[in-house]
Each structure stands twice: as C-alpha cells, then as structure tokens.
Amino acid sequence: MVADRVDVYSQSAEPSSPGYKWSSDGSGVFEIAEASGVRPGTKIVLHLKDDCKEFSAEDRVKEVVTKYSNFVSFPVFLNGRRLNTLQALWMMEPKSISEWQHEEFYRYVAQSYDKPRYTLHYRADAPVNIRSIFYVPDVKPSMFDVSREMGSSVALYSRKVLIQTKATEILPKWLRFLRGVVDSEDIPLNLSRELLQESTLIRKLRDVLQQRIIKFLMDQSKKEPEKYAKFFEDYGLFIREGIVTTQEQDVREDIGKLLRFESSALPAGQQTNLKEYGSRMKAGTRNIYYLCAPNRHLAEHSPYFEAMKQKDMEVSCFQIACYQICWLSFNLASDSNMKYSKTNSVFSPVSIASERLTEEQTEDLISWMRNNLGNRVTNIKVTPRLDTHPAMITVLEMGAARHFLRTQQMARSTEERAQILQPTLEINAGHDLIKKMHSLKESDSALAQLLLEQIYDNAMIAAGLNDDPRPMIARLNNLLTRALEKH
C-alpha cells in the first residue's frame, strides 16, 4: 500500500545456513535469491512511494503501531523504545482485572476522563469466539451522542490486531452509547469493510452480543434498582429507540424489560417495566390503562385519569410520547387514550355536581354544539366519567393517532385532521361551564361560541392531539376580557 517494492532478508539460526533475499513489487510475483551479510532473523525493507514518504517519520510510524498493533503479544520497538505497552484486558481473566485497570482502559478506548458506570466483560467460545469488554460512560450523553448520525464507539479486533476502530456492524444502532472492544479469532485479518457488512459471522456476533448486553442490563436493574433508574433516566432514549427500530419481536420484548415508567399502583418515584406491566394486563388480573403525560403529577390531573380514579384502576404514566409506539409494538393497547385490559368496564356516575342539565336541555345543547363544531367532531355525547373537567376527547387507537399526526399530518387543516381522527367529544352535563354554555347560547351566542371553541381546544390538548395551541391565544384573551368586563 505504501511501497513500490518490499525486500525481506532472512537468515536461519543454523550456523552454516545461507541468507536469502525475497523481493516483490506487489504485482503478484516475487523473486528469491541468496544474499550475503544477512544476520540471523528477518529484516523487512520498504521502498516507500514518493507520496508515502511520511511513513519514514518517527511520529507517523509510532501512530500506526500504537493504533493497529498496540495489543499484540510480541514487543514492537521503534529506535530502541518499545511502543506497545498496553495490556489487552479483554483477553485476560475477568477476576484478575482490577477496577483501576478498567478505569484506565476505559479512558483509553473512550478517549474520555470520566469513569465507567457499568462494566461488562464477556467471553464466549460458542457459537462464536468472543472476547469483549463494554463500558457505559458515567457522563450523561450529550445531544451529539444521542444523534443517530453518531457512529459506533466499539473497536473490532482479531487476535489483538485492530480490524476497525468504529465497528458499526458489531452492535445494533441503539447500543451506540457503549464504549469498548470486541475480539474474535473467527474473524479473518483481511476482512474488508464490504465483507464486514455482509458477513454472516458478523451478524451472528451482533445477535449474541445484543442478547448478552440486554441480559446484563436486566441483571443490573434487579441487582441495583436505584442505580439502574439513574441509568435509565440518562440513557432511556436509546432503549426506546431499540424497541421501535428492532424487527424481531422476541428481541423487542426483551428490550421492553429494560423500560421503566411510573404507575398509579406504585408509590411515587417507584417505577416498573413495560414487559411486566403488559404481562399483568394480558393476564387480565385487573383493568389497566395508560396515559401519556410529561410527569405523573400532570397525569393525575388529566380528565382521563379522573375517569378512572374512582374505580381504583391502575394507570401507567408514559412520560415521553415514544412510549406509545413502544406500547403499541407489543400489541398491548389498541383502543383509545384509555385502554381496557379484557373488557370495557361500565362506569357508574362519580361524585358529580348536584344539579345537572335535564335530558331535554342536554339534547338541545348537543344539537347546538354539533352545528357549531361541524366536521371537527364525529360525535358528541354525555359521559358519567368526569367530575371536575367539563369535557374530553376520545379517539379509536389514540396512541397511534397521536403518532400519525405528529409524523405525517402536521400540515393538514383542523377539519382534515378531524376526518382522520373521527373524535368523540364527551361532555360533563353537571359541570358549571357546560351549564353556563347552555344558558349563554340563547342570551349571548357570541360568548357561548367562544366558550365552546375553548372547551373543544382544551379537550384536544388534554388528549395530546393539538401540538400547537398558539392559534387559540387571541380567543383566550377575548374570553378573559369578556369575563372581566364587570370588574
């Protein structure tokens, strides 16, 4: 690659044996001839190409040796000084390696100054020969680390010789937060980048390593739950990405065991994982629902939570919208923002206000609301599930609908979005705002219209179906002005 010609001088250790010179220009042929003055051993002379003279510089040679041959067993000297002084920790017995050695090695492979949060030293001889060390950095990943454009930080070796510095094919993309080394004697030293992508051996290696890393993290979550909770807080985005991007259902379910979220059945601050939650739901041991909210506190003030809290039902809190897709990928939820496990429970009226609109008044109000909302709703009905909230929106496949709108339908108009969603507006006939709207529609139809629009938008926001509430600011200001006219 760097020389026009290579000469190799060799002399046997036998006293009377002749010396030889082997020469080749890399064209596929070579010459061998006896040579005089050859010392016992082997000497290689490279006749560098004109554009490769840099490889005669000491610093450049040192760089090449330390990069590709830093861990080979035999010593490599440059001008009398040994260059390869680091130990290949992944080839050593795990119990013989100290914590200090792991810290030093981590800083070398990660090019970082922090300490490893987790260390996995994994060795196997079947189905693939593997000698590996993986580290989870202690530092929280930055926005650049989270980007899918970031490549792998795991180096691939074969017999302690570097094959690839950033081996993108060795681990799936969602595990790119790991730092470390993978060595396999089964990998040929001349494996090219193209073969690396197509190799059946590499795919098998990737599958084995992925399963082992999942098992390791699962064990850590049971061994030190608090430490794992902090890990998930920092690295949970990668775990969720793994579920969404992994094709194999069995692997996806294994990754699901690593997810953590809050539930109303647990004390505040305590978390459970999606797989255990889904197992309880499938078993039908109780009615289980899920809500998507920034935190548990906000979820407990949602109209959807209100509809269930009187029934002592378990409600999970998915703090990030991506959880909805994770949830749907397990085929655990498919109904609405509230999911019933086995049957749709019949809700008895909760503690509503003492005075409600009569049936005739309610029918009259609903007819007026339909005329004013038009195609923005498919149906309007009275619900007994609300107490402190005036209304809520329900949509079939709520989680999937939110994801669809977020990724595909942002440019659609309100009416077009409603045609896709086919939302139902459920109203609380005992709420003061609903009763006031009924009286205003006759005495002040303009104010009643403003109130209806706001109630509808509030319900859409609570359902997570309105990502841009800015257009309603002018209406809110108008409502506030009307409300303060008498003051």
N, C-alpha and C positions, 0 to 999 in steps of 0.2 A: 504493500500500500504506500510505503514512503520511500522505497529504494529502487534504483534502476537494476541493481544486482546485489545478490547476497552470497558471501563466501563463508563456508563453515570449515574450520580447521579442527581435526580430531586426531588424538593420539591415545592409543591403548595404554593401560597401566603395565602391560608386559614390557620388560626391558628392551627386547630386541625387535619389537614390532615397529613397522614403518608408520609415518604420519600421513594423513590424507587431507586433500582439499576438495570440498564439494561446492560447486558453483551453479547458480541458476539466475535467470533474468525474469522468472515468474511466468514464462510463456508455456510452461508445462513440461519442458525438457531440462535436463541438468547434466553436468559433467563431473566425473570423479577422477582424480589423479593423485599420485603420490607426491608428498611435499616434504621438504627438509626443514629442519629448525622448528618443528612443531612440538610444543610442550604437552605432557600428559594432560588429558582432559579435553575440553571443547571450547573453541573461540568462534564467535559469530561476528562477521564484519558486514555492516550495511553501507552500501554506496548510495547515499541519500540523493533523491531527486533535487533538482535546483529549487523547486518550490516547497521543499520539505526540510530545508536547512535548519529550521527551528528545533528539530529533534536532536540536534547536536548540542543544544544549550542545556546546561545542567538543570536549570529550573523546570524546563519543559519535560525532560526525562523523568525528573522527580515527580512531576504532576501525573504523568502517565502511569508510573509504577504504583504510586500511592492510590490512584483511582482504581486500577484494574487488578493489581496484584498485592494489595495491602494485607491480605489474609492468607496468602499461600504458605504452605508449611516450611519450605526451604527459604533461607535468608537471601535477600536481594540487597547488594551493596552498590553504592554509587560513589566513586572516588574514595573508596575505603570506609564509607559510612553506611551503616545498614538503614534501609528505608522502611521496610515492612516490620514494624514493631507492635502493631495491634494484634490482639488475640481474636480469633473467630469464636465469639461467645456461643453462637448458635450450634457449634459443633461440640461444645463441652456438655458435661452432665449438669442439668439444671440445679441440682443441690450444691454443686461445687462453686456456683457463681454467687458472689456477694451482692448486696443491694448497691454498694458503692460502684462495683463494676458495671452493673446495669445502668446506673445513672450516667457514668462516663460514656458507655457505649451508646446510650440513648442520645446524648448530646452530640455524638459524632454522626450518627445516622440521620438525626432530625435537624442537624445544624441549628440547635436551639440551646437556650441556657436554663430552661426550667427542668423539672423532674417528671418522670413518667407517673401518670395517675394509676394506670394499670399496666402490668407486665404479663404477657403470655409467652411462655417458652414451650413450643410444641414440637415434638419429634414423632415420626412415624416411619415404618418401613413398608407398610401395605395399606391401601392398594398402590400408593406411590411413595417413593422415598422422599421424606421431607425432614429438613432441619430448619427451624424457623424461630424468630423472635419478633413479637409485635408489642408496640407500646401505644398507649393512649396518652397524649400530652396532658399535662396538668393545666395548661393555659387554655382558657375558653377560646374556641375557634373564632376567627375574625370573619368579616363579610367576604373576604377573598378566599378563605378556606372553605366556606360554605358553597361558593360558586361551583357549579358542575363543570366549569371550564378548567378547574384545578385538576392537575394530573395526580397520579399515584405517588405516594412517598415511600413506597416499599421497593427495595432493590432485589433483583433476582441474580442468584449466583449458581454456579455448577462446580462442585468440588472446590469451593472457596475462591473461584475465579469469577469476576463480575461479568454477567451477561448483559444486564440492562439496569441503568441507575434508577429509572422510574418505570417499573414494570406495570403498565396499565392493564394488562390482561390477567395478572395473577389474582387480583381480587375484584369483586364487583364494584361498580362505581360508588355505591352508597357507603362503602367502607374506606373511602379515600381519606378519612381523618386519621387512619392508623399510620404509624411510622414503624419501620423495621426492615427485616431481611428474610428472604426465603431462599433456601439452598436445596437443590435436588440433584443427586447423582444420575437420575434418569434423563436429565436434560442434556442434549449434546452441546458441546462448547461452541460449535459453529452455527447455533440456531439463529436464524436471521429474524428481523422484525416481522417480515411477512409470514414466515412459518410460525412465529410466536402467536400470531392472531388466529391461525388456522389449526394449530396443533391440538389433537385430541388429548394428548398428555397434559397440556396447559389447562384445558377445560376441566379435566378430571382433578387436577391440582387445585384449581379455583373452587370447585364444588366442595372438596374436602376441607379446604381452609375456611370457607364461608361457614360451613356447619360447625367447625370447631370453634370459631370465634363467637358464633351465636351461643353455643353451649357455655363458653367461658363467661360471657356477659350475663347469661341466665344464672349461672352459679354465683357470680358476684352479687347479683341482685338479691339472692337469698342469704348469702353469707353476710353482707354488709348493706342492708337496705338503705340506710341514710346516705352512705357514700354513693350508692348507685343512683339514688334520687337526684343527687347533685350532678352526677354524670349525665343523667337523662335531661336535666334542665339545660345543660350546656350542649349536649350532642343529640338531643331528641329529634332534631330536624333530619339528621341522617337516617335515623331508624325509620321515621315515617316515609322518607324517600324510598327506603328499601322495600317497604310493603307495596308502595304504588308502582314501582318500576320492576319488581321481580315477577317473572312469568309463572314460575312453578308454584302451584297452590300450596303444596306441603311446606316449601321453604317460606312462603309468605306467612303461613300460620305460625311457623317457628319464630320468625321475626316479630310477629304480633305479640308474642310472650314478653318481649322486651319493652313494649309500650307501657306508659304509665299515664293515668288520669284520675281525676277526683270523682267521687260518688257520694250521693247523699246518704248512703248506707254506712259510710265510713266517717270516723272523726275528722275534723278539719285538719288539713295538712297531710293526711294519710292518703296514699294512692294505691290503686290496683292496676292490673294489666288487662289489656283488651281481650286476650285469649280466655282468661279465667272468667271475665265478665260475660263473654259470649257463650261460654260453656254453661253458665248458670241460666242464661237466657234460653238457650236451646233445650235445656233440661226441663224448662217450664216450672221451676221451683217457685218463681214469683214473677209478677209483671215488672218488666224493666223498660225504662225509657232512656233516651239520650237527648241532651240539649247542647247546642254549640254556643258558647259564651266566652268572653275574654277571661273570666275567672268565676269561681264558684259563687262568690258573693253576688255578682250580677245575674248569674243563672237563677239563684233563689228569688230574685225579684222579677223574673220573667213571667208573663201570663201563662206560658206553657207549664212552668213549674207549679204555679198556683193551681192549675187544673188537676194536679196530682198529689199535692202535699197533704190534702185532707184524707187521702186514701192510703197513706203510709206506703207509698210505692218508691222503689229505688230509682234514682235519677242520676245518670252519669253526666259529667261536665266535660265536654271536649273543648279545650281552651284554644285550639287552633283549627281553622276550617279544614285543613288537610285531613284531620281525623275522620271527617265524614266519608271521604273516599276510602280511607283505611277500613272504616267500619263496613262500608258497602262492599269492599273487596272480599270480606269474609262471608258475604251473603247473610248477614245477621240482621239487617234492617232494610225495610223496603216500603214502609207505609207513609210516614209523614215526619214532621219535626218531632213528634212523639211516637215511639214505636212500642207496640204491644207484643209481648213475647209469644203467647199462644192464642189468646182471644182478645177482642176489643172489649175492655171492661165497660160496663154500663155505669155512668157517673150519676150519682144521686145529687140533687142540688146541695151546694155547700152553703155556708152561712152568708146568704145574700142579704141585701137591704130589705127592710120590712115592706116597703112599697115598691111594686113593680108595675110596669105598663100592663094594661089589660091585653088580652089576646087580640081584641079589635084594634087597640092602639098600636100594638106591635106589628100587626099585618099592614096597617096604614103606613107606619114608619118604614118598614122594609120595602114597601112598594115605592115610596118616595126616594129611598136610598138607591134602589135599583135604577130608577130613572136618572138620577144624578151621577152615579158612578158609571153607568153604561157598561161597556165591554171590559172595564177594568176588573170586574169580578164575575165569576161564573154563577155563584150562588150566595145568598145572604140568609142566615138563619139564626135563631136564638140558641144560645148554649147555656146549660146549667153549670158549666165547669169553671166559670170565672166569678171572682168575688170583688177584688179591688181594681181590676182592669176593665175598661169599657168594651174591648173587642180584641180579637186575634185572628190571624190568617192561618188557614190550614191548606196544604198542598200535598197531593199524592207524590211520594218519592221526594220529600223535602230536601234531604241531603244532596241527592243527585241533581235536583233542580237548581240549588244554590251553586253547585259546581259548574253546571252547564251555563248558567247566566254569567258567572264570573269569567269563564274561559271563552265563551262563544258569542254571547248575546249582549255585550255591553253597549253596542251601537244601536240596538233596537229601541223603538219608542215604547212608552208605557203600555199602550194598547197591544202592541205586538208581543211584548213580554207577557202580558196577561193571557193572551191567546195560547201561549206555550205553557204557562203555569196552570191555567184554569183554577185560580184561587177561590176559596170559600171564605167569606167574611162572617165570623161568628160573633154575635153581639151579646152583651150582658144587659138584659132588659131591666135590671134593677140598679144599674149604675147611674149616678147623677148626671153625667154627661149625656148619656143616651136619653134619659128622660127630658133633660133640658133641650136637646136637639129636637125632640118630638114637639115640644111646645113652641120652639123658635121657628119651625118650618112654616107655621101659619102667621106668627107675629113679625118675624124678621127673617125672611127666607135667605137673604144675602149672608147674614151671620150664621144661620144654620148650615148653609153650603160651605162656608169656611170651616166650621166645626167638623162637618162630615169629612172634608178633604183631609183635615189634620188627623182625625181618628184613623182614617184609612192608611195614611202615610206612616203613622206611629205603629200600626199593626204590621205593615210591611217591613219596617226597620227592625221590629222585635223578632220577626221571622227570618231576618238576615237576607231579605230579598230586595232591599233597596241599598245599594252601595254608595249612593251619592245623595244625601239629604239636603244639599245646598239649595236646590230649587224651591224648597218649601220655606226658606228663611223669610222671604217677603210676606208670605201668608202668616207666619208666626208673629211677625212684627205687627201686622194688621190686626190679628186676634188680640194681641196684648194691648194695642191702642184702644180697641173696642171695649176690652174688659176694664180699662182704667178711665173710661170716659166720665164716669160718675164720681171719680176721685180727683 
